[in-house]
């Protein structure tokens, strides 16, 4: 299937990471012009620190200046869940820091890109969050992922009807060799490449999906959300 991404300009924030690098490769394979953003820019990238609005604005402006537009924004950048202290799972300071690092980092970048997409009449925004949004037991992990979905839905509603879509992809465990079996009370496993395939479709003009939080692999076995 031709996803009609040839010559589209895609900014992948966190594009040097485990998932982000797979996304960048997948979008390039579809013919997109891919700009990788990270805190340390490479030869074909741009420097963006999602914790710093000035850095975000400058990085986005440089991409627009060089390429004229940003058709696709993918945000995979966030502090690893391994950086969260389980002993402080209910600590307000850690919760606030985690939300800022993941959810508000996404919002800073989205706010910088979405107006230009609206003006151009086309845009795709995809953010990677996680199935921790569906679990209780760790307020930090739950809230930082849930906040991403709430922000994305609000943005999708704000830009509805403009040609711009905003969606969330929620992986469970990400591994190079996902297994088919799913344990009760857990989400399914997926590879970076499988996640990238889904993101490529959501980035395509063929996709009419917006305002959704989509689980990849199996969504938590044994859980029902109404």
N, C-alpha and C positions, 0 to 999 in steps of 0.2 A: 504494500500500500504506500502510495506517495503521500506523505504527510504535509506536503506543500510548505516545507520550511526552507527550501532553497533560497539563499540570499537574505533570509530573515536575520536580523541582528539579535543575538541572545546574550544576555548578561547572566553569568552563573556565579552567584556570590557564595563563596565556600568551594569554588571549583577545583581546588587542589586536594580536597578531602576525599574520604573513602567513597561516599556517595556522589559528591559533587564532580569528581573526576570522571566517573562513569557517565554522569549526565552530560558533561561537556563532550565526551567522546561520542555519545549517541546523537547529540544534536549536530555535531560536525558531520557525522555519517549521513545525516539527512540533508546536508548541504548548507546548514546555517553558518553564519559568521559568528563565532563564539568568542566572547571576551570573558576571561576568567578573573574573578575578583577575589583577593585575599588580603590579609594584613600586610603581606610582603609581595609586591607585584613582581611577576616574571617578565620575560621579554615580550610576551603576547598578552599580558594581563594589566590589571589596574589595581591600585592599592585602595582598599576600603576596609575600614574598621567599623563594624556595625554598631559599636558602642558609642561612636562619636559622630554626631550629626554633621559636623563640618567635614569630616573625612568622607562620609556618605555623599554629601552634596557635591563635593569636589570630584569624587570618583565618577559619579553618574554624569556630571557635566562634561568630563573629559571623554566619556564614551559617546555621548551625544554629539560633541564637537567633532570627533573623529569619524563617526559612522552615520550621523544625521538623525538617528532614532534608536530606540530600544524596543523591539517588537515583543521580545520574550524576556521575562525576569524569572529566574529560578533562585530561590534562597535555600541553601542547605547549611549555611554557617550557623553554628551555635556551640557553646561550650559542651563538651562531652558529659553525658550523664555520670561518667566515672569521676568527674570533678566535684560532684555533689556529696556532701557528708551525710551518710544515712543517720548518724546520731543527731543531726540537726534538721531532720526532715520536716519538723513543725516550727523551726526557728524563723521568725518573721524576716530577719535580715537576710538569711540564705534564700528564702522564698522570693523576696523582692529582687535580690541580685540575679536569681535564676530567671525570673520573668523578664527582667531587663535584658539579660544576655541572649535570650531566645526570642521571646514574643516581641519585645519592643525593638530589638535589633532588626527583626523582619519589618516591623512597622516603619522604622526610619527609612529603610531602603524603598519600601513600597510607596511611601509618601513622596519620595523623590522621583520615582519613575512613572507612577500612574497618571499624573497630569499630562505628561507628554504623550503617553499612549492614548489617552482620551482625545487629545487634540488631533492625533493622527487617525483616529477612528478605528484603531485596532491595537489590541494588547493581550498578552497572556501572562499571568502571574501565578507561579506555583511555589509553595513553600513546603518543605519537609518538616513534619513534626514527629508524632509517634503515638503508639497505642497506649502509652502510659496515661494518656488523657482519659482512658476508660477505667482506670484502676483507682481504688482508694487505698489507704495505708501509707502513703507517702505524699504529704501535701505539696512539697516542693516539686516532685516529679509530675504529679497530677496537674497542678496549676500552670506550670510553665508550658505544658503542651495544650491544655485546654484554652489558655489565653491566646495561643496562636490561632486556634479554630475560631474563637469569638471575634478576634480582630479581622481575620480573613473574610468571615461572613459579612461583617459590617462593611468592609471595603467592597466586596462583591455587590452588595445591595446599593452602595453609594454610586457605583459605576455601571449599574445595570442599564442596558439599552444603549450603551455607548460604543459597543464593539470590544469591550474589555472584559475579561473574565479573571476571577481569582479563585483558586482552589488549594486545598491542603491534601498532602499525601501522608498517610500514617503507617509507617512500617512497624512490625513487631521486632523480632530479632533479625538483624542484618548480618549475613554471613556469606562467604564465598560459595559454600556448598549447602544450600538450604535443604532440609529434609521435608518429606511430604507429611509426616505424622504431625499432629497438633495435640498438645497436652491440654487437658481440661483446665480452664482458668488462665490460659495463655493464648497469645496470638501466634499466627503462623510465621514461619521464617521466609525471608526473601533475600535475594542477592542484590548488590548495587546495580547490576545490569537489568534485572527485572524492574527495579524501581525506576531506572532511567527510561525503560520502554514505556512505562505508564506516564511519566512526566513528558516524554516526547509527544505522546498523543494529546495530553492536556495542553501542550504548547502549540498544537497545530490549529490552523484555521478550520479544520474539519471538526474540531471539538466544539460542541454547544454546551458543555458542562460549565457551570459557574456556581459559586457559593457552597460547594460541597467539601466535606472532609472524608476522604476516600481511604479506606484501609487496604493495604496491599498484603498479599497472602491472606490467611484466614483472620477475620476479626474475632477477638477473644472467644474461644470455645466455651459455651455454657453461659454466655451473657446476652441478655436482651435489653436493648435500649428503645424505648417508645418515643 
